[in-house]
Structures are given as C-alpha cells and as structure tokens.
C-alpha cells in the first residue's frame, strides 16, 4: 500500500471514529439513566479500559511460573 493511500484511509478512519463517538456521546448523554448515574458510567469506562492490561499481566505471570 502506498503512503498516499494509507493516509487517505487513515484520515477517513479518524473522521469516522470521531464522528461515531461524538454522536454516541450526544445521544447517550441525553439518556436519563446515564445522566443520573454518570459517575458509574465513568467508572465502567475506566474498568473496561484497564481490564485488557490486567488480564495480559495475569496471563504473563501465569505462564512465567510454568517455565
């Protein structure tokens, strides 16, 4: 893939990604359940963001002990 083609897809993907999350934030931000429990939503986002790193760390430690 040429550099120019890569940049075209990269910029298109970036605009699509930002647009998708802006729209989701706009629509889900107006949901009353989300408004009432916004701190829980933030905690859930943080948990889901950290979970892959914790699982990978645990998996690495488990395999390191087997050696």
C-alpha positions in Angstrom: 0.0 0.0 0.0 1.4 3.4 -0.9 1.9 6.1 1.6 -0.7 8.3 0.0 -3.4 5.5 0.0 -2.6 4.8 3.7 -3.0 8.4 4.6 -6.3 8.6 2.8 -7.7 5.6 4.7 -6.2 6.8 8.0 -7.8 10.3 7.7 -11.1 8.8 6.7 -11.0 6.4 9.6 -10.1 9.2 12.0 -13.1 11.3 10.9 -15.4 8.2 11.1 -14.1 7.3 14.6 -14.5 10.9 16.0 -17.9 11.3 14.4 -19.1 8.0 15.7 -18.1 8.8 19.3 -19.4 12.3 19.1 -22.8 11.0 18.0 -22.8 8.3 20.7 -21.9 10.8 23.3 -24.6 13.2 22.2 -27.3 10.5 22.1 -26.3 8.5 25.2 -25.6 11.7 27.1 -29.2 12.6 26.9 -30.5 9.3 28.3 -31.9 10.0 31.8 -30.3 6.8 33.2 -26.9 7.9 32.0 -27.4 11.4 33.4 -28.4 10.1 36.8 -25.5 7.6 37.0 -22.7 9.4 35.2 -20.1 8.6 37.8 -20.9 4.8 37.4 -20.6 5.2 33.6 -17.1 6.8 34.0 -16.0 4.0 36.4 -17.3 1.4 33.9 -15.3 3.0 31.1 -12.2 3.1 33.2 -12.7 -0.5 34.3 -13.2 -1.7 30.7 -10.1 0.3 29.6 -7.8 -1.2 32.2 -9.1 -4.8 32.0 -7.1 -5.9 29.0 -3.8 -4.8 30.6 -4.7 -6.6 33.9 -5.6 -9.8 32.1 -2.4 -9.7 30.0 -0.3 -9.1 33.1 -2.0 -12.0 34.9 -1.6 -14.3 31.8 2.1 -13.3 31.6 2.7 -14.1 35.3 0.8 -17.5 35.0 3.0 -18.6 32.0 6.2 -17.3 33.7 5.5 -19.6 36.7 5.1 -22.6 34.4 8.6 -22.3 33.0 
